[in-house]
Amino acid sequence: MIAMLTQIFVRRYAHKQALLIIFLASALWGVLWVPMRHIEGYGLSGLWVVTLFHLLPSLAILPFIVKAYFADRAHWLVSIIAGGLMGLGFVLYGLGLVVASVTKTTVLFYVTPVWATLFAYIFLAERVGFGRWLAITGGLFGCMLVMRVNPLSFAYDTADLLGLIAGISWALGSVVIRRYPRANFLHITFMQYFIGVLLAGGAAIYIGDAVPTTKMLVAALPVAALASTVVFLPSVLLVFRIMQYVSPGLVGILMLSEVLVAALSSWLFLGEALTVWQWAGVVAILGTGVFVGLTEKSDD
């Protein structure tokens, strides 16, 4: 049974299957706010929730990597750099959602496909055609419509740049993962979560968020463990594994499904009405995903 489950994450999927998995796994992240908001209801600050959502998966992975991690010394540095960049991206994105504008943080983070494509061109010598840039444009346009952002009047505060830096960090991390496909993706995932714990916990202490009480943690742990470890950890493992053989720019485009699902889930669960333009954005993101799936071919 364990061998069968392991094979799901370790195997190399056909190109179109891999793209679909990225789209669906990222879409799952679009409902991450539901358990996180539920846990905030127990009195934890947003950053302590982010810390908890990094700590529990890192503890779950730890027993499976200790022996292999010390044996795979050749890729220690790669795991630390790639995991660190991904962890930094996750935490800065989460911090931006807490202390800055949610809308601007999200839009600035999802400029990721542009950064990933440019970094892949520089560091991986990856060439992309007009179709890729058309998909990036369509995806970003859909994102702006869903998030109701007017690019002609896009004033921002310094804190909003957390989303931009998070996107750049994520894009760099994805390029490192693609550059070193022999590195163990499980080790990279662990480092991402472990460094995320240090960064999110450190930020919570620096900002002065009250440390959760034992009573709060006992109440929050069951939901946090189920959501972060059982539901979301497998999706992260799949995305990181596929990043080892799929273009970072493509991954960034398909990750826009998170914005789509976040908007739809808030409409369903919170009764937040979507405007005609937001629905147009949803269609644009879906259309971009279909376009990528039909037109992009494997790099191999």
N, C-alpha and C positions, 0 to 999 in steps of 0.2 A: 504493500500500500504506500509506504513512504517513498519507495523507488518510483512508483507511478506518479506521485505528486511532484517529486523532484524533477522528473522528466518534463513536466509541463513548463517549468521555468528554465531548464537548461537547454532544451532543444532549440534548434534554429528553424523558425517558421518560414514558409514561403512568403515572398515579398508582400503580396496583397493581404495575406493573413496577418502579417506583422503590422501593416498600416492600420488594419481594422482593430487589432488589439490595442494599439496606441490610442486610437480614437475612443474606444470604449473604456479603457482603463482611465484615461484622463477625464472622460465624462463622469466617471464615478467620483472623482475629486470634487465635482461640482456640487455634491450633496454633503461634502465634509463639514460645511457650516452647521448642519442640523445637529449632529451629536456634540459638536464643539459648543454651540449655543446652549444646548441642554446642560452640558457640564458647567458652563458659566453660571447657570441658574443655582448651582450649589455654593456660589460665592467665590469661585476662583477667577482671577483676572484672565484676560485673553492670553497674555504671555505665558502664564503658568499652565493654561490649557495646551498651548503650543508645546511647552516643555514636556508635559505629560504625554502628549501624542508622539513625541520623539523618544522619550525614555522607555516606554513599554515595548515598542517594536525592537529597540536595540537590545533589551534584555531577552526578548524572544529569540533573536538571531544568535546571540552570544554563544550558547552551547553548541551550535552547529559550525562555528567558524574557528574556535580557539586552536584546535590542533592543526587544521589546514592553514590558518593564517600564519602561524609561525613557520610552516613548511614552505609557504609561497613568498619567500623574502624578496624575490626579484621584483615583485609588484607592490611592495609596501608603499613606496612613495607615490605611485600612481593611485593607489586606493585612497591614500590620505588627501592628495590634491583633488582628485575627482569628487570624492565624498565630501571634502571640505567645501568645495565650490557649490555643490548641490545643497549641502546643509545650510550654507550661507544664504543661498537663493531662497530656500524655503522659509528660513527664519526672517529674513528681511521682508519678504512678501507678507508673512504673518504679522510682523511688527507694523508694516505699513497699513494693513487692514485695521490695526488697533489704534494707532496714533495719528494716522493721516486720512485722506479721503479714500474711501473704499473704491469709488469709481475710477479716480485717477490712478490709484495704485494698481488696480487691475489692468487698465488700458496700457499703462507704462510697462508693466511686467510682460504683457503679451506683445510687445515689440520684439520679443525673444526670437521669432523666426528670422527677422532681419539680422540680428546679431549673430545667430547661429549660422546663417548662410554666409555672412561675411567672414566669420572666424574659420569656417570650414574651407572657404576659398583661400585664406591666408595660410592656415596650418595644415590642411589636408589636401591642398591643391584640387579641391572639388569644384568642378565647373557646373553651372546651372543655366538652363535656358529661359526663354521668355515665359514659358508655361509656369515655372516655379515662381517667378516674380509676380505673375498674374494671380497665382494662388495666394501668395503672401498679401498682396494688395486687397484681394477679396476678403480674406480672413480678417485682416485688420479693420477693414471698412465695416464688416459685420460686427466685430467686437465693439467699435465705437458707437454703432447704432444701438446695440443691446444695452450698452452702458450709458447711453444718452449723453455722449460727449460731442461738443461742437469744436472741431479742431481749429476753427478760426478765432475762438475766444478761449483758448486753453491756458488760463492763468493757473499757476501752481505755487504751493508753498514748498519750502525746503524739504519738509517731511515727506511730501509726495514723491520725491526722487528715490525714496526707498524702493518703490516698485520698479523703477528704471534700473537701479543697481542690482536688484534681485534678478531681473531678467538677464542682464549681462553676465552675472555670476552663473546662472543656470546654463546659459548658452556656452560659456567657457567649459563648464563641467561636462556638458554633453559632447563637446569636441574632444576632450581628454578621453572620455569613455570610448568614443569611436576610434581614436588614434591608437588605443592600446586594447584591442579586442581580446587579448589573451589574459588580461587581468580578471580576477574572479569578481563577477558582478555582485555576489553575496557580500564580499568584503567591502566593496564600494558602498553598498547599501548600508551596511553596519556603520561605516565611518560617517556617512551622511547623517544617520540618526544620532550617533554619538556626539558628533560636532554640533548638531542641531540642539542637543540637550545643553551643551556648554554655552552656546550663544544665546539661546532663548532664556535659559535660567539666569545667565549673567545679565542679560538685558532687563529681566524682571527685577532683579536685585538692584541694578543701577538706577532704574526708573523709580524704585521704591514701592513696587507692588507688594502688598501684604503676603507673606508666606502662608500657603494654605494650611489650615489646621488638620489634625489627624481625622477629625470628624468629616471634614470636607472631602479629604482624600478617600476615606472608606466609602463614602457615598458615591464619589465620582468614578472610582476604579472599575467597577463592572462594565459600565457603558464605555469608558475610555479604552479598556482592554479589548472589548468586542469590536469597536469601531476602528481603532488604530492598528490593531494587530491581526485580527481575524478578517476584516473587510479590506482595509486600505493597504496593509503591508504587501499582500500578494500582488496588487496592482502596481506598486512601486517596483517590486522585483521584476515583473514582466517588462515594464517600461525600461528599466536600466539594462536588462539583458538585450532587448531589441535595439537599444541605442548602440550596442557594440557592432551592429552590422547594417544599420539604417542611417541615412543622412541626418545630421543634427537639424538642418533646416526643415526637413520633412516632419520630423518629430515635433518641432516647435509649431508648425502649422496645425497639425492634427490635435495638439494639446488645447487648441481653442475650443474644443468640445466642452471643456470645463466651464467656460463662460456661458455657453449655450444652456447647459444643464443647471447651472447656478441660477440663471434667469428663470428657467421653466420651473425649477423646484420652489423658488420664492413665490412664483405665481400660484402654484398648486397648494403649497403648505401655508403661506402667509397671506394669500389673497391679494398680492400686489399685482395690480392690473398692468398688462403690457400694452404699450401704444402700438399703433400700426407700424411705426418706424422700428420699434424693437422687434416686432414679428418679422419685419424685413431683414433685420440683422440676424435673427435666428435662421432664416432661410439662406442668407448669404454664407453663414458659417457651415451649414449643412451642405450647401452647394459646393463650397470649397473642399470639404472632405470628400465628397463624391468625385469631384474633378481630379483631386490628387490620386484617389484610388484607381481611377480609370486611366490616367495619363502617365503617372510616374512608373518607371521601370527600375528594377534592381540595379545597384551599382556594380554588382559582380558580372 
